[in-house]
Amino acid sequence: MVIITAVWEAVQREAASRAIGVIGIGPRLMDVIFCTARVTHRDDPMTEATFTFRVDEALKAEFTTAAKSRDRTGAQLLRDFMREFVQRQRDAAAHDAWFRQQVQIGIDEVNAGKFFTSEEVEAEAAAWRDETRRKHGIA
C-alpha cells in the first residue's frame, strides 16, 4: 500500500512556485517531483536497522571496488549475502528435521517388527542377480 504523505500548506506552494519559475519547470511536474519524494511504502517488509561491524580497511576497499564493478553498493551485496545465508540455514534446518523424521520412522518400524532380516535381504538380492544374469546371458 502506497501512501502519499505530501500535504502542502499555502506557504510551501508559494515557495515552490517561485522556485519553479526560477528553474523553468512547470508547476504540475514539480508537484509530481515533490510528491514522489514523499511517497512511503507502508507494506514494505524491510524495516531499517543498522548493522555495524569492523572490517580490515583493505578488505573494505576491495569489496567496495568489486561491488561497484557489478553496479551494486556494498550495502546491497551485504543484504543479499545475509539473505542467502539465512536461507541456507533455513534449508539446512528443514533438511535436518526431514532426516530426523525419516530416521524416527525407521526406528518405529523396527520396533513394530516391520523389517527384513539380513538373510531375507541376501536371498532377494541373490534372486535379482540370478535373474539379471539370465536376461543378459551371463553364466
N, CA, C and O atoms as a GROMACS GRO file, in nm:
protein
  556
    1MET      N    1   0.085  -0.117   0.000
    1MET     CA    2   0.000   0.000   0.000
    1MET      C    3   0.090   0.123   0.000
    1MET      O    4   0.178   0.137   0.085
    2VAL      N    5   0.067   0.211  -0.095
    2VAL     CA    6   0.148   0.332  -0.105
    2VAL      C    7   0.066   0.449  -0.054
    2VAL      O    8  -0.047   0.472  -0.097
    3ILE      N    9   0.123   0.520   0.038
    3ILE     CA   10   0.054   0.636   0.094
    3ILE      C   11   0.135   0.760   0.059
    3ILE      O   12   0.254   0.769   0.088
    4ILE      N   13   0.069   0.853  -0.004
    4ILE     CA   14   0.138   0.979  -0.038
    4ILE      C   15   0.120   1.073   0.080
    4ILE      O   16   0.008   1.108   0.118
    5THR      N   17   0.231   1.112   0.136
    5THR     CA   18   0.227   1.194   0.257
    5THR      C   19   0.250   1.342   0.228
    5THR      O   20   0.284   1.419   0.317
    6ALA      N   21   0.232   1.380   0.102
    6ALA     CA   22   0.256   1.520   0.065
    6ALA      C   23   0.135   1.605   0.099
    6ALA      O   24   0.035   1.605   0.028
    7VAL      N   25   0.145   1.676   0.207
    7VAL     CA   26   0.040   1.770   0.247
    7VAL      C   27   0.106   1.907   0.248
    7VAL      O   28   0.192   1.937   0.330
    8TRP      N   29   0.062   1.987   0.157
    8TRP     CA   30   0.127   2.117   0.143
    8TRP      C   31   0.040   2.227   0.202
    8TRP      O   32  -0.083   2.223   0.196
    9GLU      N   33   0.107   2.323   0.258
    9GLU     CA   34   0.038   2.442   0.306
    9GLU      C   35   0.058   2.551   0.202
    9GLU      O   36   0.143   2.538   0.114
   10ALA      N   37  -0.017   2.655   0.210
   10ALA     CA   38  -0.012   2.763   0.112
   10ALA      C   39   0.128   2.823   0.102
   10ALA      O   40   0.173   2.858  -0.007
   11VAL      N   41   0.198   2.834   0.214
   11VAL     CA   42   0.333   2.892   0.213
   11VAL      C   43   0.427   2.803   0.132
   11VAL      O   44   0.508   2.854   0.055
   12GLN      N   45   0.418   2.671   0.149
   12GLN     CA   46   0.505   2.580   0.076
   12GLN      C   47   0.478   2.590  -0.075
   12GLN      O   48   0.570   2.590  -0.156
   13ARG      N   49   0.349   2.597  -0.112
   13ARG     CA   50   0.314   2.606  -0.253
   13ARG      C   51   0.369   2.735  -0.314
   13ARG      O   52   0.419   2.737  -0.426
   14GLU      N   53   0.359   2.843  -0.238
   14GLU     CA   54   0.409   2.972  -0.288
   14GLU      C   55   0.560   2.965  -0.307
   14GLU      O   56   0.611   3.011  -0.409
   15ALA      N   57   0.631   2.908  -0.210
   15ALA     CA   58   0.777   2.897  -0.220
   15ALA      C   59   0.813   2.805  -0.336
   15ALA      O   60   0.908   2.833  -0.409
   16ALA      N   61   0.740   2.697  -0.354
   16ALA     CA   62   0.768   2.605  -0.463
   16ALA      C   63   0.742   2.671  -0.597
   16ALA      O   64   0.818   2.651  -0.692
   17SER      N   65   0.635   2.750  -0.607
   17SER     CA   66   0.605   2.813  -0.735
   17SER      C   67   0.711   2.917  -0.771
   17SER      O   68   0.740   2.935  -0.889
   18ARG      N   69   0.769   2.985  -0.672
   18ARG     CA   70   0.878   3.078  -0.701
   18ARG      C   71   1.000   3.002  -0.750
   18ARG      O   72   1.067   3.045  -0.843
   19ALA      N   73   1.030   2.889  -0.686
   19ALA     CA   74   1.145   2.810  -0.727
   19ALA      C   75   1.122   2.752  -0.866
   19ALA      O   76   1.216   2.739  -0.945
   20ILE      N   77   0.997   2.715  -0.897
   20ILE     CA   78   0.966   2.659  -1.028
   20ILE      C   79   0.992   2.763  -1.136
   20ILE      O   80   1.049   2.732  -1.241
   21GLY      N   81   0.951   2.887  -1.109
   21GLY     CA   82   0.973   2.993  -1.207
   21GLY      C   83   1.121   3.014  -1.235
   21GLY      O   84   1.159   3.041  -1.348
   22VAL      N   85   1.205   3.000  -1.134
   22VAL     CA   86   1.348   3.023  -1.149
   22VAL      C   87   1.411   2.912  -1.232
   22VAL      O   88   1.493   2.941  -1.320
   23ILE      N   89   1.376   2.785  -1.207
   23ILE     CA   90   1.442   2.678  -1.278
   23ILE      C   91   1.368   2.635  -1.404
   23ILE      O   92   1.417   2.551  -1.480
   24GLY      N   93   1.249   2.693  -1.428
   24GLY     CA   94   1.180   2.671  -1.553
   24GLY      C   95   1.108   2.537  -1.566
   24GLY      O   96   1.093   2.487  -1.677
   25ILE      N   97   1.062   2.478  -1.456
   25ILE     CA   98   0.985   2.354  -1.463
   25ILE      C   99   0.839   2.389  -1.438
   25ILE      O  100   0.808   2.471  -1.352
   26GLY      N  101   0.750   2.328  -1.513
   26GLY     CA  102   0.607   2.354  -1.498
   26GLY      C  103   0.558   2.313  -1.360
   26GLY      O  104   0.613   2.221  -1.300
   27PRO      N  105   0.456   2.380  -1.309
   27PRO     CA  106   0.406   2.352  -1.174
   27PRO      C  107   0.358   2.207  -1.156
   27PRO      O  108   0.379   2.150  -1.049
   28ARG      N  109   0.295   2.147  -1.255
   28ARG     CA  110   0.246   2.009  -1.240
   28ARG      C  111   0.363   1.912  -1.227
   28ARG      O  112   0.358   1.822  -1.143
   29LEU      N  113   0.466   1.928  -1.308
   29LEU     CA  114   0.582   1.840  -1.299
   29LEU      C  115   0.649   1.854  -1.164
   29LEU      O  116   0.692   1.755  -1.104
   30MET      N  117   0.657   1.976  -1.114
   30MET     CA  118   0.720   1.998  -0.984
   30MET      C  119   0.637   1.932  -0.874
   30MET      O  120   0.694   1.877  -0.780
   31ASP      N  121   0.503   1.937  -0.884
   31ASP     CA  122   0.418   1.867  -0.786
   31ASP      C  123   0.448   1.718  -0.787
   31ASP      O  124   0.457   1.655  -0.682
   32VAL      N  125   0.464   1.661  -0.906
   32VAL     CA  126   0.495   1.519  -0.917
   32VAL      C  127   0.630   1.490  -0.852
   32VAL      O  128   0.644   1.391  -0.780
   33ILE      N  129   0.729   1.574  -0.879
   33ILE     CA  130   0.861   1.553  -0.821
   33ILE      C  131   0.854   1.560  -0.668
   33ILE      O  132   0.907   1.473  -0.600
   34PHE      N  133   0.788   1.664  -0.615
   34PHE     CA  134   0.777   1.678  -0.471
   34PHE      C  135   0.698   1.562  -0.410
   34PHE      O  136   0.737   1.508  -0.307
   35CYS      N  137   0.587   1.523  -0.474
   35CYS     CA  138   0.506   1.413  -0.421
   35CYS      C  139   0.583   1.282  -0.424
   35CYS      O  140   0.576   1.203  -0.329
   36THR      N  141   0.657   1.258  -0.530
   36THR     CA  142   0.734   1.135  -0.540
   36THR      C  143   0.836   1.126  -0.427
   36THR      O  144   0.862   1.019  -0.374
   37ALA      N  145   0.892   1.239  -0.392
   37ALA     CA  146   0.990   1.240  -0.285
   37ALA      C  147   0.927   1.206  -0.151
   37ALA      O  148   0.996   1.166  -0.057
   38ARG      N  149   0.796   1.222  -0.140
   38ARG     CA  150   0.728   1.198  -0.013
   38ARG      C  151   0.648   1.068  -0.011
   38ARG      O  152   0.567   1.047   0.080
   39VAL      N  153   0.668   0.981  -0.108
   39VAL     CA  154   0.596   0.854  -0.110
   39VAL      C  155   0.665   0.756  -0.015
   39VAL      O  156   0.788   0.742  -0.016
   40THR      N  157   0.585   0.691   0.066
   40THR     CA  158   0.640   0.588   0.155
   40THR      C  159   0.566   0.458   0.129
   40THR      O  160   0.449   0.459   0.091
   41HIS      N  161   0.634   0.348   0.148
   41HIS     CA  162   0.574   0.217   0.128
   41HIS      C  163   0.550   0.156   0.265
   41HIS      O  164   0.643   0.108   0.329
   42ARG      N  165   0.427   0.159   0.310
   42ARG     CA  166   0.392   0.111   0.443
   42ARG      C  167   0.398  -0.042   0.450
   42ARG      O  168   0.424  -0.098   0.557
   43ASP      N  169   0.374  -0.111   0.336
   43ASP     CA  170   0.375  -0.257   0.337
   43ASP      C  171   0.513  -0.314   0.308
   43ASP      O  172   0.527  -0.435   0.291
   44ASP      N  173   0.613  -0.230   0.302
   44ASP     CA  174   0.748  -0.277   0.276
   44ASP      C  175   0.793  -0.364   0.392
   44ASP      O  176   0.798  -0.317   0.506
   45PRO      N  177   0.826  -0.492   0.365
   45PRO     CA  178   0.863  -0.582   0.474
   45PRO      C  179   0.997  -0.546   0.539
   45PRO      O  180   1.027  -0.591   0.650
   46MET      N  181   1.078  -0.467   0.470
   46MET     CA  182   1.210  -0.435   0.523
   46MET      C  183   1.200  -0.309   0.611
   46MET      O  184   1.180  -0.199   0.560
   47THR      N  185   1.215  -0.326   0.738
   47THR     CA  186   1.225  -0.211   0.826
   47THR      C  187   1.374  -0.187   0.844
   47THR      O  188   1.454  -0.280   0.848
   48GLU      N  189   1.409  -0.063   0.854
   48GLU     CA  190   1.551  -0.032   0.857
   48GLU      C  191   1.611  -0.053   0.996
   48GLU      O  192   1.553  -0.018   1.098
   49ALA      N  193   1.729  -0.112   0.994
   49ALA     CA  194   1.808  -0.130   1.115
   49ALA      C  195   1.954  -0.116   1.074
   49ALA      O  196   1.989  -0.141   0.959
   50THR      N  197   2.036  -0.078   1.166
   50THR     CA  198   2.178  -0.062   1.137
   50THR      C  199   2.255  -0.181   1.192
   50THR      O  200   2.232  -0.225   1.304
   51PHE      N  201   2.346  -0.233   1.110
   51PHE     CA  202   2.430  -0.346   1.148
   51PHE      C  203   2.573  -0.296   1.135
   51PHE      O  204   2.619  -0.271   1.024
   52THR      N  205   2.642  -0.280   1.246
   52THR     CA  206   2.777  -0.224   1.244
   52THR      C  207   2.876  -0.332   1.282
   52THR      O  208   2.858  -0.406   1.379
   53PHE      N  209   2.984  -0.342   1.203
   53PHE     CA  210   3.090  -0.436   1.236
   53PHE      C  211   3.222  -0.383   1.184
   53PHE      O  212   3.226  -0.296   1.097
   54ARG      N  213   3.330  -0.436   1.239
   54ARG     CA  214   3.464  -0.392   1.198
   54ARG      C  215   3.516  -0.483   1.089
   54ARG      O  216   3.489  -0.603   1.088
   55VAL      N  217   3.589  -0.422   0.997
   55VAL     CA  218   3.649  -0.497   0.887
   55VAL      C  219   3.781  -0.430   0.850
   55VAL      O  220   3.797  -0.309   0.863
   56ASP      N  221   3.874  -0.511   0.804
   56ASP     CA  222   4.003  -0.460   0.761
   56ASP      C  223   3.983  -0.358   0.649
   56ASP      O  224   3.902  -0.381   0.558
   57GLU      N  225   4.054  -0.248   0.654
   57GLU     CA  226   4.039  -0.140   0.556
   57GLU      C  227   4.066  -0.188   0.413
   57GLU      O  228   3.994  -0.150   0.321
   58ALA      N  229   4.167  -0.273   0.395
   58ALA     CA  230   4.199  -0.323   0.261
   58ALA      C  231   4.085  -0.410   0.208
   58ALA      O  232   4.050  -0.401   0.090
   59LEU      N  233   4.028  -0.493   0.293
   59LEU     CA  234   3.916  -0.577   0.252
   59LEU      C  235   3.797  -0.491   0.215
   59LEU      O  236   3.728  -0.518   0.116
   60LYS      N  237   3.771  -0.388   0.294
   60LYS     CA  238   3.660  -0.297   0.265
   60LYS      C  239   3.679  -0.230   0.130
   60LYS      O  240   3.585  -0.220   0.050
   61ALA      N  241   3.800  -0.184   0.103
   61ALA     CA  242   3.828  -0.117  -0.025
   61ALA      C  243   3.809  -0.214  -0.142
   61ALA      O  244   3.750  -0.177  -0.243
   62GLU      N  245   3.860  -0.336  -0.129
   62GLU     CA  246   3.843  -0.436  -0.235
   62GLU      C  247   3.697  -0.471  -0.255
   62GLU      O  248   3.650  -0.483  -0.369
   63PHE      N  249   3.624  -0.486  -0.145
   63PHE     CA  250   3.482  -0.519  -0.152
   63PHE      C  251   3.404  -0.408  -0.221
   63PHE      O  252   3.319  -0.434  -0.306
   64THR      N  253   3.434  -0.284  -0.185
   64THR     CA  254   3.366  -0.170  -0.246
   64THR      C  255   3.394  -0.165  -0.395
   64THR      O  256   3.302  -0.140  -0.474
   65THR      N  257   3.518  -0.188  -0.435
   65THR     CA  258   3.555  -0.188  -0.576
   65THR      C  259   3.482  -0.301  -0.651
   65THR      O  260   3.429  -0.281  -0.760
   66ALA      N  261   3.480  -0.419  -0.591
   66ALA     CA  262   3.412  -0.533  -0.653
   66ALA      C  263   3.262  -0.506  -0.665
   66ALA      O  264   3.201  -0.541  -0.766
   67ALA      N  265   3.204  -0.445  -0.564
   67ALA     CA  266   3.061  -0.412  -0.567
   67ALA      C  267   3.031  -0.313  -0.679
   67ALA      O  268   2.935  -0.330  -0.754
   68LYS      N  269   3.115  -0.211  -0.690
   68LYS     CA  270   3.095  -0.110  -0.796
   68LYS      C  271   3.107  -0.173  -0.934
   68LYS      O  272   3.038  -0.131  -1.027
   69SER      N  273   3.194  -0.272  -0.949
   69SER     CA  274   3.211  -0.336  -1.079
   69SER      C  275   3.085  -0.412  -1.121
   69SER      O  276   3.066  -0.441  -1.239
   70ARG      N  277   2.999  -0.442  -1.025
   70ARG     CA  278   2.871  -0.509  -1.054
   70ARG      C  279   2.754  -0.411  -1.043
   70ARG      O  280   2.638  -0.452  -1.035
   71ASP      N  281   2.786  -0.282  -1.041
   71ASP     CA  282   2.684  -0.177  -1.029
   71ASP      C  283   2.597  -0.195  -0.905
   71ASP      O  284   2.476  -0.175  -0.910
   72ARG      N  285   2.659  -0.234  -0.796
   72ARG     CA  286   2.591  -0.254  -0.669
   72ARG      C  287   2.667  -0.179  -0.561
   72ARG      O  288   2.786  -0.152  -0.575
   73THR      N  289   2.598  -0.148  -0.453
   73THR     CA  290   2.668  -0.090  -0.340
   73THR      C  291   2.708  -0.205  -0.247
   73THR      O  292   2.653  -0.314  -0.254
   74GLY      N  293   2.803  -0.178  -0.162
   74GLY     CA  294   2.843  -0.278  -0.065
   74GLY      C  295   2.726  -0.317   0.024
   74GLY      O  296   2.710  -0.434   0.058
   75ALA      N  297   2.644  -0.220   0.062
   75ALA     CA  298   2.528  -0.247   0.147
   75ALA      C  299   2.429  -0.341   0.078
   75ALA      O  300   2.374  -0.431   0.141
   76GLN      N  301   2.407  -0.320  -0.052
   76GLN     CA  302   2.317  -0.409  -0.127
   76GLN      C  303   2.370  -0.552  -0.127
   76GLN      O  304   2.295  -0.647  -0.103
   77LEU      N  305   2.500  -0.567  -0.153
   77LEU     CA  306   2.558  -0.701  -0.156
   77LEU      C  307   2.555  -0.766  -0.017
   77LEU      O  308   2.528  -0.885  -0.006
   78LEU      N  309   2.584  -0.689   0.086
   78LEU     CA  310   2.580  -0.745   0.221
   78LEU      C  311   2.439  -0.792   0.258
   78LEU      O  312   2.422  -0.897   0.320
   79ARG      N  313   2.337  -0.713   0.218
   79ARG     CA  314   2.199  -0.757   0.244
   79ARG      C  315   2.170  -0.887   0.168
   79ARG      O  316   2.108  -0.978   0.221
   80ASP      N  317   2.217  -0.894   0.040
   80ASP     CA  318   2.198  -1.017  -0.038
   80ASP      C  319   2.268  -1.135   0.029
   80ASP      O  320   2.210  -1.243   0.040
   81PHE      N  321   2.392  -1.114   0.072
   81PHE     CA  322   2.466  -1.223   0.139
   81PHE      C  323   2.395  -1.267   0.266
   81PHE      O  324   2.387  -1.387   0.294
   82MET      N  325   2.343  -1.172   0.341
   82MET     CA  326   2.274  -1.206   0.465
   82MET      C  327   2.148  -1.287   0.435
   82MET      O  328   2.120  -1.387   0.501
   83ARG      N  329   2.071  -1.244   0.333
   83ARG     CA  330   1.950  -1.318   0.295
   83ARG      C  331   1.985  -1.460   0.252
   83ARG      O  332   1.918  -1.556   0.292
   84GLU      N  333   2.090  -1.474   0.169
   84GLU     CA  334   2.131  -1.606   0.121
   84GLU      C  335   2.176  -1.695   0.238
   84GLU      O  336   2.142  -1.813   0.242
   85PHE      N  337   2.251  -1.639   0.331
   85PHE     CA  338   2.298  -1.715   0.446
   85PHE      C  339   2.180  -1.763   0.531
   85PHE      O  340   2.174  -1.879   0.570
   86VAL      N  341   2.087  -1.672   0.558
   86VAL     CA  342   1.970  -1.709   0.637
   86VAL      C  343   1.890  -1.817   0.565
   86VAL      O  344   1.844  -1.912   0.629
   87GLN      N  345   1.874  -1.805   0.432
   87GLN     CA  346   1.801  -1.907   0.358
   87GLN      C  347   1.872  -2.042   0.362
   87GLN      O  348   1.807  -2.146   0.378
   88ARG      N  349   2.005  -2.041   0.350
   88ARG     CA  350   2.080  -2.168   0.360
   88ARG      C  351   2.062  -2.231   0.497
   88ARG      O  352   2.051  -2.354   0.508
   89GLN      N  353   2.058  -2.149   0.602
   89GLN     CA  354   2.037  -2.202   0.737
   89GLN      C  355   1.898  -2.261   0.751
   89GLN      O  356   1.880  -2.366   0.813
   90ARG      N  357   1.798  -2.193   0.693
   90ARG     CA  358   1.661  -2.246   0.696
   90ARG      C  359   1.653  -2.378   0.621
   90ARG      O  360   1.592  -2.474   0.669
   91ASP      N  361   1.716  -2.382   0.503
   91ASP     CA  362   1.715  -2.506   0.424
   91ASP      C  363   1.784  -2.619   0.498
   91ASP      O  364   1.735  -2.732   0.499
   92ALA      N  365   1.898  -2.590   0.561
   92ALA     CA  366   1.971  -2.692   0.637
   92ALA      C  367   1.886  -2.741   0.754
   92ALA      O  368   1.883  -2.861   0.782
   93ALA      N  369   1.819  -2.650   0.823
   93ALA     CA  370   1.734  -2.689   0.936
   93ALA      C  371   1.617  -2.774   0.888
   93ALA      O  372   1.580  -2.871   0.954
   94ALA      N  373   1.559  -2.737   0.774
   94ALA     CA  374   1.447  -2.815   0.719
   94ALA      C  375   1.494  -2.955   0.680
   94ALA      O  376   1.425  -3.053   0.707
   95HIS      N  377   1.611  -2.964   0.617
   95HIS     CA  378   1.664  -3.095   0.578
   95HIS      C  379   1.694  -3.177   0.702
   95HIS      O  380   1.665  -3.297   0.706
   96ASP      N  381   1.751  -3.116   0.802
   96ASP     CA  382   1.782  -3.187   0.926
   96ASP      C  383   1.654  -3.241   0.990
   96ASP      O  384   1.651  -3.355   1.036
   97ALA      N  385   1.549  -3.160   0.993
   97ALA     CA  386   1.422  -3.204   1.051
   97ALA      C  387   1.366  -3.321   0.969
   97ALA      O  388   1.318  -3.420   1.026
   98TRP      N  389   1.372  -3.309   0.836
   98TRP     CA  390   1.324  -3.419   0.750
   98TRP      C  391   1.404  -3.546   0.775
   98TRP      O  392   1.346  -3.654   0.788
   99PHE      N  393   1.536  -3.535   0.783
   99PHE     CA  394   1.622  -3.651   0.803
   99PHE      C  395   1.591  -3.718   0.938
   99PHE      O  396   1.580  -3.840   0.946
  100ARG      N  397   1.578  -3.637   1.042
  100ARG     CA  398   1.547  -3.692   1.174
  100ARG      C  399   1.412  -3.763   1.172
  100ARG      O  400   1.395  -3.867   1.236
  101GLN      N  401   1.316  -3.706   1.099
  101GLN     CA  402   1.184  -3.769   1.087
  101GLN      C  403   1.196  -3.905   1.019
  101GLN      O  404   1.134  -4.002   1.062
  102GLN      N  405   1.277  -3.912   0.911
  102GLN     CA  406   1.294  -4.038   0.839
  102GLN      C  407   1.361  -4.143   0.928
  102GLN      O  408   1.322  -4.260   0.927
  103VAL      N  409   1.459  -4.101   1.005
  103VAL     CA  410   1.526  -4.194   1.098
  103VAL      C  411   1.426  -4.245   1.201
  103VAL      O  412   1.423  -4.364   1.233
  104GLN      N  413   1.344  -4.154   1.253
  104GLN     CA  414   1.245  -4.196   1.353
  104GLN      C  415   1.143  -4.292   1.294
  104GLN      O  416   1.101  -4.386   1.361
  105ILE      N  417   1.104  -4.271   1.170
  105ILE     CA  418   1.012  -4.364   1.102
  105ILE      C  419   1.075  -4.502   1.095
  105ILE      O  420   1.010  -4.603   1.122
  106GLY      N  421   1.203  -4.507   1.059
  106GLY     CA  422   1.274  -4.634   1.054
  106GLY      C  423   1.282  -4.702   1.189
  106GLY      O  424   1.260  -4.823   1.199
  107ILE      N  425   1.312  -4.626   1.291
  107ILE     CA  426   1.320  -4.681   1.427
  107ILE      C  427   1.184  -4.736   1.470
  107ILE      O  428   1.175  -4.845   1.527
  108ASP      N  429   1.078  -4.659   1.440
  108ASP     CA  430   0.943  -4.703   1.478
  108ASP      C  431   0.904  -4.832   1.405
  108ASP      O  432   0.840  -4.920   1.463
  109GLU      N  433   0.943  -4.844   1.276
  109GLU     CA  434   0.911  -4.965   1.200
  109GLU      C  435   0.985  -5.086   1.257
  109GLU      O  436   0.927  -5.194   1.268
  110VAL      N  437   1.112  -5.069   1.291
  110VAL     CA  438   1.189  -5.179   1.350
  110VAL      C  439   1.126  -5.220   1.484
  110VAL      O  440   1.110  -5.338   1.512
  111ASN      N  441   1.091  -5.121   1.564
  111ASN     CA  442   1.029  -5.150   1.695
  111ASN      C  443   0.895  -5.222   1.680
  111ASN      O  444   0.854  -5.298   1.767
  112ALA      N  445   0.826  -5.196   1.567
  112ALA     CA  446   0.696  -5.260   1.542
  112ALA      C  447   0.713  -5.395   1.472
  112ALA      O  448   0.614  -5.463   1.442
  113GLY      N  449   0.838  -5.435   1.446
  113GLY     CA  450   0.863  -5.563   1.382
  113GLY      C  451   0.851  -5.561   1.231
  113GLY      O  452   0.847  -5.667   1.168
  114LYS      N  453   0.844  -5.442   1.172
  114LYS     CA  454   0.832  -5.429   1.026
  114LYS      C  455   0.972  -5.412   0.966
  114LYS      O  456   1.014  -5.301   0.937
  115PHE      N  457   1.042  -5.522   0.948
  115PHE     CA  458   1.175  -5.516   0.889
  115PHE      C  459   1.209  -5.652   0.827
  115PHE      O  460   1.142  -5.752   0.853
  116PHE      N  461   1.314  -5.652   0.746
  116PHE     CA  462   1.362  -5.775   0.684
  116PHE      C  463   1.492  -5.814   0.752
  116PHE      O  464   1.573  -5.729   0.788
  117THR      N  465   1.512  -5.944   0.770
  117THR     CA  466   1.638  -5.991   0.826
  117THR      C  467   1.744  -5.982   0.718
  117THR      O  468   1.712  -5.969   0.600
  118SER      N  469   1.869  -5.989   0.757
  118SER     CA  470   1.977  -5.984   0.658
  118SER      C  471   1.970  -6.104   0.566
  118SER      O  472   2.006  -6.093   0.448
  119GLU      N  473   1.926  -6.219   0.616
  119GLU     CA  474   1.913  -6.338   0.532
  119GLU      C  475   1.807  -6.316   0.423
  119GLU      O  476   1.826  -6.356   0.308
  120GLU      N  477   1.695  -6.253   0.460
  120GLU     CA  478   1.589  -6.225   0.362
  120GLU      C  479   1.638  -6.128   0.256
  120GLU      O  480   1.609  -6.145   0.137
  121VAL      N  481   1.712  -6.027   0.297
  121VAL     CA  482   1.766  -5.929   0.202
  121VAL      C  483   1.866  -5.996   0.108
  121VAL      O  484   1.862  -5.973  -0.012
  122GLU      N  485   1.955  -6.080   0.164
  122GLU     CA  486   2.054  -6.151   0.081
  122GLU      C  487   1.986  -6.243  -0.019
  122GLU      O  488   2.027  -6.249  -0.135
  123ALA      N  489   1.883  -6.315   0.023
  123ALA     CA  490   1.811  -6.405  -0.067
  123ALA      C  491   1.746  -6.326  -0.181
  123ALA      O  492   1.752  -6.369  -0.296
  124GLU      N  493   1.684  -6.213  -0.150
  124GLU     CA  494   1.622  -6.129  -0.252
  124GLU      C  495   1.727  -6.076  -0.350
  124GLU      O  496   1.705  -6.075  -0.471
  125ALA      N  497   1.840  -6.031  -0.298
  125ALA     CA  498   1.948  -5.979  -0.383
  125ALA      C  499   2.004  -6.090  -0.472
  125ALA      O  500   2.034  -6.065  -0.589
  126ALA      N  501   2.020  -6.210  -0.419
  126ALA     CA  502   2.072  -6.322  -0.498
  126ALA      C  503   1.975  -6.355  -0.611
  126ALA      O  504   2.018  -6.381  -0.723
  127ALA      N  505   1.847  -6.355  -0.583
  127ALA     CA  506   1.746  -6.382  -0.686
  127ALA      C  507   1.752  -6.275  -0.794
  127ALA      O  508   1.743  -6.306  -0.913
  128TRP      N  509   1.767  -6.150  -0.755
  128TRP     CA  510   1.775  -6.040  -0.850
  128TRP      C  511   1.899  -6.054  -0.938
  128TRP      O  512   1.892  -6.034  -1.059
  129ARG      N  513   2.013  -6.088  -0.877
  129ARG     CA  514   2.137  -6.106  -0.954
  129ARG      C  515   2.123  -6.222  -1.054
  129ARG      O  516   2.164  -6.210  -1.169
  130ASP      N  517   2.065  -6.335  -1.010
  130ASP     CA  518   2.046  -6.450  -1.098
  130ASP      C  519   1.957  -6.415  -1.217
  130ASP      O  520   1.986  -6.453  -1.330
  131GLU      N  521   1.850  -6.342  -1.190
  131GLU     CA  522   1.759  -6.302  -1.298
  131GLU      C  523   1.829  -6.209  -1.397
  131GLU      O  524   1.810  -6.222  -1.518
  132THR      N  525   1.908  -6.118  -1.347
  132THR     CA  526   1.982  -6.025  -1.434
  132THR      C  527   2.083  -6.100  -1.520
  132THR      O  528   2.097  -6.071  -1.638
  133ARG      N  529   2.152  -6.197  -1.462
  133ARG     CA  530   2.248  -6.278  -1.539
  133ARG      C  531   2.178  -6.357  -1.649
  133ARG      O  532   2.227  -6.364  -1.761
  134ARG      N  533   2.063  -6.416  -1.618
  134ARG     CA  534   1.989  -6.493  -1.719
  134ARG      C  535   1.944  -6.402  -1.833
  134ARG      O  536   1.953  -6.439  -1.950
  135LYS      N  537   1.895  -6.283  -1.798
  135LYS     CA  538   1.849  -6.188  -1.902
  135LYS      C  539   1.960  -6.153  -1.998
  135LYS      O  540   1.936  -6.140  -2.118
  136HIS      N  541   2.079  -6.138  -1.949
  136HIS     CA  542   2.192  -6.093  -2.031
  136HIS      C  543   2.281  -6.209  -2.075
  136HIS      O  544   2.386  -6.186  -2.136
  137GLY      N  545   2.240  -6.331  -2.047
  137GLY     CA  546   2.315  -6.450  -2.091
  137GLY      C  547   2.451  -6.464  -2.024
  137GLY      O  548   2.545  -6.513  -2.086
  138ILE      N  549   2.462  -6.422  -1.902
  138ILE     CA  550   2.587  -6.436  -1.827
  138ILE      C  551   2.572  -6.556  -1.734
  138ILE      O  552   2.472  -6.570  -1.664
  139ALA      N  553   2.675  -6.642  -1.736
  139ALA     CA  554   2.668  -6.762  -1.653
  139ALA      C  555   2.704  -6.736  -1.511
  139ALA      O  556   2.702  -6.828  -1.429
   0.00000   0.00000   0.00000
